[in-house]
Amino acid sequence: MSPIEAAFSSILEPGLSPRGRSRAERATGAADDTTANPRQGPAGEVEGGVGRTDRATDQRVKAYGAAAARLAAAAGRDSADNPEEVAALNRLKEADAAVRAHEAAHVAAGGSHVRGGATYTYETGPDGRQYAVAGEVQIDVSPVKGNPQATIQKMATVRAAALAPSDPSAADRAVAAAAAQAEAAARAELSQMKAEEGEGNAAEAGGKATQSNFEQAAAQITAAQAQQVQATYGAFAARQAPAQPAFLAAA
């Protein structure tokens, strides 16, 4: 017989056995009758079962209290006496704490890229409570379209979030590796964009330099031509001018 069964059976003690309960009930009934219709005894004292009823009630209350205490003690002994249940419960408690800490690290490091909170898979323990035995955190790992610099920053955050727990799982390491690849691709794209931008700037600068040289050359040619024209016109004007009289020249 288990301790709990023994505690239950102890409720039916001699004082509370069916026969004992009948006597107590009869005594209680007698007390009620006596209270309602008291009879005077030879000495003028009230006869009845009032005293006996009080004693029976006290006895019953004490018996039930003792039985409840034995039940509680028996339940505790049953749990303590089952090493398998105790070990299983301890394992579930440790797993619950580890899983929650693991997922909390992902959420804290992922920041705004985390989609919602952590979700857990539960297992019911011997004590009837649920304990988390696995967890998952959804995080956005898509690149930022048209912005390699933002993609580099985002993938760095994703990689840090995947490796944030002290014991990253195989899935965590896979996410970190994928984020590293996306970050490398974004860096290559950014380098290409900068190279193309540099070539464009150099071509633009070269075009401006060519135009400036042409304008300077044209200006120089124009000035030379102007001097030549001026010199030619001066010689021509001198040849065409009429000779002056001697007296004018002397004056």
C-alpha positions as CSV (number, residue, x, y, z in Angstrom):
1,M,0.0,0.0,0.0
2,S,1.4,3.4,-1.0
3,P,1.8,6.2,1.5
4,I,-1.1,8.1,-0.1
5,E,-3.4,5.0,0.1
6,A,-2.4,4.6,3.7
7,A,-3.3,8.2,4.4
8,F,-6.7,7.8,2.8
9,S,-7.4,4.6,4.7
10,S,-6.4,6.2,7.9
11,I,-9.3,8.5,7.6
12,L,-11.5,5.5,8.4
13,E,-10.0,5.1,11.9
14,P,-12.1,3.6,14.7
15,G,-13.3,7.0,15.7
16,L,-14.4,7.7,12.2
17,S,-15.3,4.2,11.0
18,P,-18.9,3.7,9.6
19,R,-19.9,2.5,13.1
20,G,-18.1,5.4,14.8
21,R,-19.6,7.9,12.4
22,S,-23.1,6.5,13.1
23,R,-22.5,7.0,16.8
24,A,-21.3,10.5,16.3
25,E,-24.2,11.3,14.1
26,R,-26.6,9.9,16.6
27,A,-24.9,11.9,19.3
28,T,-25.2,15.0,17.2
29,G,-28.9,14.4,16.5
30,A,-29.4,13.8,20.2
31,A,-27.8,17.1,21.0
32,D,-30.1,18.8,18.5
33,D,-33.1,17.2,20.0
34,T,-32.0,18.0,23.5
35,T,-31.4,21.6,22.6
36,A,-34.8,21.9,21.1
37,N,-36.7,20.0,23.8
38,P,-34.5,20.0,27.0
39,R,-35.5,17.6,29.8
40,Q,-34.9,18.4,33.4
41,G,-33.1,15.7,35.4
42,P,-33.6,14.9,39.0
43,A,-31.3,17.6,40.1
44,G,-32.7,20.1,37.7
45,E,-29.8,19.7,35.2
46,V,-30.5,19.6,31.5
47,E,-30.0,16.1,30.2
48,G,-28.9,15.4,26.6
49,G,-25.8,14.8,24.6
50,V,-24.4,18.3,24.4
51,G,-21.1,17.4,26.1
52,R,-20.8,14.2,24.1
53,T,-21.5,16.1,20.8
54,D,-18.8,18.6,21.4
55,R,-16.3,15.9,22.1
56,A,-17.3,14.0,18.9
57,T,-17.0,17.1,16.8
58,D,-13.5,17.9,18.1
59,Q,-12.5,14.3,17.5
60,R,-13.7,14.5,13.9
61,V,-12.0,17.8,13.2
62,K,-8.7,16.6,14.6
63,A,-8.9,13.4,12.6
64,Y,-9.5,15.2,9.4
65,G,-6.6,17.6,10.1
66,A,-4.3,14.7,10.8
67,A,-5.4,12.9,7.7
68,A,-4.7,16.0,5.6
69,A,-1.3,16.4,7.0
70,R,-0.5,12.7,6.3
71,L,-1.7,13.2,2.7
72,A,0.6,16.1,2.1
73,A,3.5,14.3,3.6
74,A,2.7,11.2,1.6
75,A,2.6,13.3,-1.6
76,G,6.0,14.8,-0.8
77,R,7.4,11.3,-0.1
78,D,6.1,10.0,-3.4
79,S,7.9,12.7,-5.4
80,A,11.1,12.4,-3.4
81,D,11.0,8.6,-3.5
82,N,10.9,8.6,-7.4
83,P,14.4,9.4,-8.6
84,E,13.4,9.2,-12.2
85,E,10.8,11.9,-11.9
86,V,13.1,14.1,-9.9
87,A,15.9,13.7,-12.5
88,A,13.4,14.4,-15.4
89,L,12.1,17.5,-13.7
90,N,15.6,18.8,-13.1
91,R,16.5,18.3,-16.7
92,L,13.4,20.1,-17.9
93,K,14.1,23.1,-15.6
94,E,17.6,23.4,-16.9
95,A,16.5,23.1,-20.5
96,D,13.9,25.7,-20.0
97,A,16.3,28.2,-18.6
98,A,18.9,27.5,-21.3
99,V,16.5,27.8,-24.2
100,R,15.0,31.1,-23.0
101,A,18.5,32.6,-22.5
102,H,19.5,31.4,-25.9
103,E,16.6,33.0,-27.7
104,A,16.8,36.2,-25.6
105,A,20.4,36.7,-26.9
106,H,19.2,36.4,-30.5
107,V,16.4,39.0,-29.9
108,A,18.7,41.4,-28.1
109,A,21.4,41.4,-30.9
110,G,19.0,41.3,-33.8
111,G,17.4,44.6,-33.0
112,S,14.9,45.9,-35.6
113,H,15.7,43.0,-37.9
114,V,13.9,40.5,-35.6
115,R,10.4,39.6,-36.8
116,G,8.4,39.3,-33.6
117,G,9.5,37.6,-30.4
118,A,10.8,34.1,-29.7
119,T,8.5,31.1,-30.1
120,Y,8.9,28.0,-28.0
121,T,8.2,24.3,-28.1
122,Y,7.0,23.0,-24.7
123,E,7.0,19.7,-22.8
124,T,4.9,18.9,-19.8
125,G,6.9,17.8,-16.7
126,P,6.0,15.3,-14.0
127,D,4.7,18.2,-12.0
128,G,2.1,19.1,-14.7
129,R,3.9,22.3,-15.7
130,Q,5.1,23.2,-19.2
131,Y,8.8,23.7,-19.9
132,A,10.5,25.1,-23.0
133,V,12.7,22.6,-24.7
134,A,13.3,24.4,-28.0
135,G,13.0,27.9,-29.4
136,E,13.1,29.9,-32.6
137,V,13.6,33.6,-33.6
138,Q,12.7,34.9,-37.1
139,I,15.2,37.5,-38.4
140,D,15.1,39.3,-41.7
141,V,18.2,38.3,-43.9
142,S,17.1,39.9,-47.2
143,P,19.6,42.5,-48.7
144,V,18.7,46.1,-49.0
145,K,17.8,46.6,-52.7
146,G,19.9,49.2,-54.5
147,N,21.9,50.1,-51.4
148,P,25.0,47.9,-50.9
149,Q,26.3,50.0,-48.0
150,A,23.0,49.5,-46.1
151,T,23.2,45.7,-46.9
152,I,26.7,45.5,-45.5
153,Q,25.6,47.0,-42.2
154,K,22.4,44.8,-42.0
155,M,24.3,41.6,-42.7
156,A,26.8,42.5,-40.0
157,T,24.0,42.8,-37.5
158,V,22.4,39.5,-38.7
159,R,25.6,37.7,-38.3
160,A,26.2,39.1,-34.8
161,A,22.6,38.1,-33.9
162,A,23.1,34.5,-35.1
163,L,26.2,34.1,-33.1
164,A,25.1,36.0,-30.0
165,P,24.3,33.0,-27.8
166,S,27.2,31.4,-25.9
167,D,26.3,28.1,-27.6
168,P,25.2,28.8,-31.2
169,S,23.5,25.9,-32.9
170,A,24.2,24.5,-36.3
171,A,21.2,26.5,-37.7
172,D,22.7,29.6,-36.1
173,R,26.0,29.1,-37.7
174,A,24.4,28.5,-41.1
175,V,22.5,31.8,-40.8
176,A,25.8,33.6,-39.9
177,A,27.6,32.0,-42.9
178,A,24.8,33.1,-45.3
179,A,24.9,36.7,-43.9
180,A,28.7,36.8,-44.4
181,Q,28.3,35.8,-48.0
182,A,25.6,38.4,-48.6
183,E,27.9,41.0,-46.9
184,A,30.8,40.0,-49.2
185,A,28.6,40.3,-52.3
186,A,27.5,43.8,-51.1
187,R,31.1,44.9,-50.7
188,A,32.0,43.8,-54.2
189,E,29.0,45.6,-55.6
190,L,29.9,48.8,-53.7
191,S,33.5,48.6,-55.0
192,Q,32.3,48.3,-58.5
193,M,30.0,51.3,-58.1
194,K,32.9,53.4,-56.8
195,A,35.1,52.3,-59.6
196,E,32.5,53.2,-62.2
197,E,31.9,56.5,-60.5
198,G,35.7,57.2,-60.5
199,E,35.9,56.5,-64.3
200,G,33.0,58.8,-64.9
201,N,34.6,61.6,-63.0
202,A,37.9,61.1,-64.8
203,A,36.2,61.2,-68.2
204,E,34.3,64.3,-67.3
205,A,37.4,66.0,-66.0
206,G,39.2,65.0,-69.2
207,G,36.5,66.5,-71.4
208,K,36.6,69.7,-69.5
209,A,40.4,69.9,-69.9
210,T,40.1,69.3,-73.6
211,Q,37.5,72.0,-74.1
212,S,39.6,74.5,-72.0
213,N,42.7,73.8,-74.1
214,F,40.8,74.3,-77.3
215,E,39.4,77.6,-76.1
216,Q,42.8,78.8,-75.1
217,A,44.3,77.8,-78.4
218,A,41.5,79.5,-80.2
219,A,42.0,82.6,-78.2
220,Q,45.7,82.6,-79.0
221,I,45.1,82.0,-82.7
222,T,42.6,84.9,-82.7
223,A,45.1,87.2,-81.0
224,A,47.9,86.3,-83.5
225,Q,45.6,86.7,-86.4
226,A,44.5,90.1,-85.1
227,Q,48.1,91.3,-84.7
228,Q,48.8,90.1,-88.2
229,V,45.8,91.8,-89.7
230,Q,46.7,95.0,-87.8
231,A,50.2,94.9,-89.1
232,T,49.1,94.2,-92.6
233,Y,46.6,97.0,-92.6
234,G,49.1,99.4,-91.1
235,A,51.5,98.7,-94.0
236,F,48.8,99.0,-96.5
237,A,47.6,102.3,-95.1
238,A,51.1,103.7,-95.2
239,R,51.5,102.8,-98.9
240,Q,48.1,104.3,-99.8
241,A,48.6,107.6,-97.9
242,P,49.4,110.7,-100.3
243,A,52.7,112.3,-100.1
244,Q,52.8,115.5,-98.1
245,P,54.3,118.8,-99.4
246,A,57.7,119.7,-98.2
247,F,56.4,122.7,-96.3
248,L,54.0,120.6,-94.5
249,A,56.6,118.2,-93.6
250,A,58.8,120.9,-92.4
251,A,56.1,122.4,-90.3
